[in-house]
């Protein structure tokens, strides 16, 4: 991408001669692309060719990964806990789904509509969420999610209730590419949306705005003394997060041509939290890795033993929380740092 | 950013703070002229920190008013007062534990410059913010710690970060709550040197227990006892005031 424009320009070195640390070695949030990241983004493409029979699963991993990213924005960066994030996912899914059922099948505008509806709802909800502390926030988000779930259940004339919303007629992507049964178009559609939004969010969390979110997480009491209106900042990121969750929901609806009640249920919210903690919060990539590990494990273990797969997920989560704080990615980072310092010592 | 005029006189009128039956501040009316180096002294529990909290808006007063340049700011939220040029440091370090020193200062500078809505450009891609941050760290002899994580630093260095964050907002009124508490006296003298070099029109109100520093640095001293203002005057007047001696000697006897 634009890695070069974001590295520090050598011109700034000369101006700050009073420091003994060269400006190029000052660690500030930047979005240079590291080699490992490029490898990471080649993985889904490799998987596309290596596992053509699993395109549906891979697409869903990417969609849920996008959903986990949305939670990472508020939890990992701004430190807002949520047990009801499926509310926005479900709103996006139902919006895109209902549009497609009622004759508006164009996918991109459907996705945009899902994002807008989820964003507006997120903006309204954010005023309740920013008021409280952790426990209040857990309960408020949980309550809103349960209310929406029940509303969708009761409004079966609109949503199909427990049977789910079916009969979606999703149009061709760009008017050309038909969503096929193999899931080829769904795969590339999901991949493109995920990647584009990831690049945007990656920039956002490294910006002054993103730094202020980390500031809120690391020292909320100091922020007002720097002139920061903390609540407004939280409302902004909560709304962005809801938008992203809405896009993820809309993507799932369009690529599976179905919306179930579970898309805004509590279990989906809780699973999302598990994925994020599993992968590691506050890193963006942790959300994607957590979603991938969770869903592959779910697919694989439930194939071996359908009744007890959650046991192993639970075990993995407990081990991660106990022994690798910061999730899988945090654990790997620590291992890498340890390896590096050993190498330097030798 | 700051929309204040030239008059930055800070003034309180009958400021009181009550928690149940306890009166932490009682009828405090003080005026701080632009450019003053004003010390707030008094025994522990005199209500000095409470007074600062009332000035910054951390606490709402039970009664009384705060004026800044003629404007009644009593109801204004904390961050708005910072936009008007008034900020503070904390007696107990109130920092960004997991962030580096440079990140913390860059955050403060970005906020002052109104960059909070910039989400499309990285922090590293703001060279003027970085230059300003490094220049500020240099004045506090923190350049070498720029990349250090705040929580891993020595306590004395963290006190300097406290100051750096406040200075990064380019205050016109700076409220310092025991800036040198807990650091060796040589370092605290250095710290006050930095404060002495602030632009002359910056008003500094500071709480300090080291009388040597107070009398060297202040041009105005207010003595508080039991939530009330005991007296106010020049350092010479305060040094000669028998009531002040009594307060401090009385405290010494109990110690």
Interface residues (C-beta under 8 A of the other chain):
Chain A: X5 X6 X7 X8 X9 X11 X12 X15 X16 X18 X19 X20 X21 X23 X25 X26 X27 X28 X29 X30 X31 X203 X204 X206 X207 X208 X209 X210 X211 X212 X214 X215 X217 X218 X219 X221 X222 X223 X224 X225 X226 X227 X228 X229 X230 X233
Chain B: X1 X56 X57 X58 X77 X78 X79 X82 X83 X87 X88 X90 X94 X95 X96 X97 X98 X99 X100 X102 X103 X104 X106 X107 X108 X110 X111 X112 X115 X116 X117 X118 X119 X120 X121 X122 X123 X124 X125 X126 X127 X129 X130 X131 X134 X135 X137 X138 X143 X144 X146 X147 X165 X166 X168 X169
